[in-house]
Amino acid sequence: LFASRLEGMGYLLACFCSGMTLILLDSALCKDNLLMAGAKAAYPLFTWQETCGLSTGANVVISATVFYFLAGVTSLKGYKKEEAEEEGAGAPALSEPLIDENA
């Protein structure tokens, strides 16, 4: 049970991190970066991109973010269901066979 809970939280953390990456790549922090301007001036032999931003791979990251979220939610729901089943294990259940073998 403990691993199942950690799995769900791990998937939701991965969803959050990949979503934040997309937000960072499309923000002013990435596009108007003074550190990169200094690096371009200090190392003129290297070719640098003018700006960073969302590219073709962003579609893959968007789908991964959605799938991480779905995996996290379903894993946590499965954990809750297993937990509820274990709590109800002490309750009387159907213990006799549906078909009588003596008949």
C-alpha positions in Angstrom: 0.0 0.0 0.0 2.8 2.4 0.8 4.4 2.1 -2.6 1.1 2.8 -4.3 0.6 6.1 -2.4 4.2 7.2 -3.3 3.7 6.3 -6.9 0.6 8.6 -7.2 2.4 11.4 -5.5 5.5 10.9 -7.7 3.4 11.1 -10.8 1.7 14.3 -9.6 5.1 15.7 -8.8 6.3 14.9 -12.3 3.2 16.5 -13.7 3.8 19.6 -11.7 7.5 19.8 -12.7 6.8 19.3 -16.4 4.1 21.9 -16.3 6.4 24.4 -14.6 9.0 23.7 -17.3 6.5 24.7 -20.0 5.6 27.8 -18.1 9.3 28.8 -17.6 10.1 28.3 -21.3 7.4 30.7 -22.3 8.1 33.3 -19.6 10.1 36.6 -19.7 12.7 34.9 -17.4 13.7 32.7 -20.3 13.3 35.2 -23.1 15.0 38.3 -21.5 17.8 36.5 -19.6 20.7 38.8 -18.6 22.9 35.8 -17.7 22.7 34.5 -21.3 23.4 38.0 -22.7 26.6 38.0 -20.6 27.5 34.5 -21.7 27.1 35.5 -25.4 29.4 38.5 -24.8 32.0 36.4 -22.9 32.0 33.5 -25.3 31.6 34.9 -28.8 32.9 31.7 -30.5 29.8 29.7 -29.4 26.6 30.0 -31.3 23.7 30.8 -29.0 20.0 30.8 -29.7 18.4 34.2 -29.6 15.7 33.2 -27.3 14.3 30.1 -25.7 10.8 29.1 -26.1 8.3 26.4 -26.9 9.2 24.3 -29.9 8.0 21.1 -31.5 9.0 19.0 -28.5 6.6 21.0 -26.3 3.7 19.0 -27.7 5.3 15.8 -26.3 5.8 17.5 -22.9 2.2 18.7 -22.9 1.0 15.1 -23.5 3.4 13.7 -20.9 2.1 16.3 -18.4 -1.5 15.1 -19.0 -0.5 11.4 -18.8 1.4 12.0 -15.5 -1.6 13.7 -14.1 -3.9 10.9 -15.1 -1.5 8.2 -13.8 -1.2 10.1 -10.5 -5.0 10.4 -10.0 -5.7 6.8 -10.9 -2.9 5.5 -8.7 -4.2 7.5 -5.7 -7.8 6.4 -6.4 -6.5 2.8 -6.5 -4.7 3.3 -3.3 -7.8 4.6 -1.6 -9.8 1.7 -2.9 -7.3 -0.9 -1.6 -7.3 0.9 1.7 -11.1 0.7 1.9 -11.1 -3.0 1.0 -8.5 -3.8 3.7 -10.6 -1.9 6.3 -13.7 -3.9 5.3 -11.8 -7.2 5.3 -13.0 -7.9 8.9 -16.7 -7.6 7.9 -18.6 -10.8 7.1 -18.3 -11.6 3.4 -19.8 -14.2 1.1 -17.9 -17.3 2.2 -20.1 -20.1 1.0 -20.0 -21.3 -2.6 -22.7 -20.1 -5.0 -23.2 -23.7 -6.3 -23.8 -26.5 -3.8 -21.5 -29.4 -4.6 -23.8 -31.9 -2.8 -26.8 -31.3 -5.1 
